[in-house]
Amino acid sequence: MTNFDKIHNGMLYVCSDEELMQEQLRCLDRLYDYNMTRPTEYEKRYAMLKEMFAEIGEGCYIEPPLHSNWGGKHVHLGKNVYANYNITFVDDTHIYVGDGTMFGPNVVLATAGHPVLPKLRELVYQYNLPIHIGKNCWLGAGVIVLPGVTIGDNTVIGAGSVVTKDIPANVVAVGNPCKVLREINDRDREYYYKDRKIEL
């Protein structure tokens, strides 16, 4: 079994493998080009993302600078996904994001991990576990999502949270480690922030 096979099945592999690194460099060159685009080049940016990413739906927008281990090669975005400045896709394996999900600045989605045993780290072993984020989620500024995590539809993750375990749908979750604070409820239909009423 090659290292290319191992990167997507959770097995330990040597991340300094020459073939892997050559393919990564090709992807990173394209990512560099994306980050050098001008704000007025919206159509060019979207065309580049369609080429770079595994999947990208209509209406997606990623504000440069974008950071990604594989330049988005293993990132799957639904429709109308928005990512603010400095999103980081550690996409050594697949990251799936549903329609309408929003990311604040400096969010990190990290699929890659390294063994606790020092000897294995000396030999540059790594493993990867996919991340799944549902539809219509909102991850606030500075959220970190760790390998293998699933976040359900409509869920809000508070700014600065570190998501170490699965979070269900339709909740507000915060903290380090991130825990469910409450369900999304009827009060959220009336107030958009603290005591500020929704008046549309």
N, C-alpha and C positions, 0 to 999 in steps of 0.2 A: 504494500500500500504506500502510495506517495504522500508527501507532505500536502500536496494539493487536495488529496482525498481527506486527509486528517483535519484540515482547518474547519470543515463544516460538520464534523461528527462528534465533537467534544473530546477527542483523544489528545494526548500529549504529542507535540511535534516540535521540531527544531525551527524556530522562527527566523533564524539566520540562513536558512536554505537559499542557495544561490538563485534557483529558478523562481522561488517566491519573491525574492528581493528584486529581481529584474522586472517581474510583472508589476510589483508595487511601484517601482520607479516610473514605469510607463504611465500608470494611473496618476501618480503624484505630479508628473509634468503637466498633465491636462488640468488637474486641480489648480496648479499654479496659474495657468492661463485664465481659468475662471475667476480667480481672485484678482486678476489684473484688469478685469472689465470695468467699464465706466458705468455709473448709475443710470445713464440714459440708454444703455445697451440691454434693455430688458429682454427683447426677443432673442438676442444672441445668447444671453445667460440661460434662458429656458431651453434653447436648442442644445447648448452644451450639456445641461443637466440631463436631457433625454439621452444623450450619447454616453455620459459618464455613469449614470445610475442604473441599477438593475431594473427598476420600474419607477416611473414618475407620472402621476396623473395630471390632468389639466388644472391650471390655476395655481400651481405650486410656486412658492417664492422663497428663496434662501438668500438672506442678506450676507454678502461677503464681509469679513473673511469667513470662509467655510474651511473647517479642518476635518480631515478624514484619512484614516490609515490606508485605505484602498481607493481614495478618490470617489467614493460613493458606489463602487462596483457591486457591493453587497447590500445596498440600501434600497428598500422598496417603499415608495411613498404613494398613498392614495391621492385623491383629488383635493385641491385647495389646502394643502399643508403649508403652514407659514413657519419659518425659522428666522429668528432675529440674529444679530451679530454673534460671531464666535461659536456657533454650534459645532460640536465635535462628535463625529460619527467614528467611533473606534470599530470600524466595520470589517474586522478580520473574519467574521462570519455574518450571517444575515440579520438585518434590522428591518422590522416591518412596522409601518406607521399607517393608521387608518385615515380616512377622509376627514378633513376639517380640523385636524389637530394643530395646535399652536405651541411653539417653543419660545420662551423668553431668551434673553441674551445669556451666553456662557453655559448653555446646557451641554452635558456630556452623556452620551449613550455608549457605554463601554462593554463590548462583547468579549473582550480578551482578558484572560487572567494568567497568573504565573503560580507554580506550585509553592507551597509554604516551605518545603524542604530546600535548604540553601544549595545543596549539591546539584539539584535539578535546575535551579535558577542559574548556577554557574555554567551549566551546559546549554543555556538559553532555551529551555523548554517552555512551551506556552500551551494553553488550551482555550477554546472559544465556545461560547454558548449564546444562542440567538436571543434577541430582545423583541418582544411583541408589544406594541402600544395601540390601543383601540381607536375608534372614531371619536371625534369631537372632544378630545382631551386637551388640557392646558397644563403645560409644565412651566412653572415660573422660573425666574432668573436663577442661574446657578444650580439647578437640579442636576444630580448625578444618578444615573441608572446603571446598575451593575449587571454582570453577565447572567443570562438566563431568566431575567425578570419579565413578567407579563403585567401590563396595566390595562384594566378594563375600560370599556366605552364610557365617555362623558366625564371621566374622573379628572379632578384638579389636584395637581401636586404642588404644594406650597414652595415658594422660593427658598433655595438653599438646602432642600431636602436631599438625603442620600437614600435611594430606593434599593434596599438589599433583598427584598422578598416581593412576591406577587401582591398587587393591590387590586381589589375588585372594581367592578363598574359602579358608576353613579355615586361616588364618594369624594369628599375632600380629605386629603392625606398630607401630613406634614412631619418634619423632624428628621433626626439622625440617630438611629435608623428611622426611616419613614413609616408612620403608622396611621391608620384611619382615624381621623378626628370626628367625622360625622358623615351622615348620608346627605346628598343633595335633596333639599326638601321644599315645602310650599313657601317658606319665607324667601327662598332664592328666586321665586317667581315675582316677588314684590320688591325686594331690595337687591341692588347690584353690588353694593359695597357698604358694609356696616349699616348706618342709618340712612343711606342715600337711596331714595325710592326710584324705581324704574318708571319713567314718564316719557314714553315714546309717542 
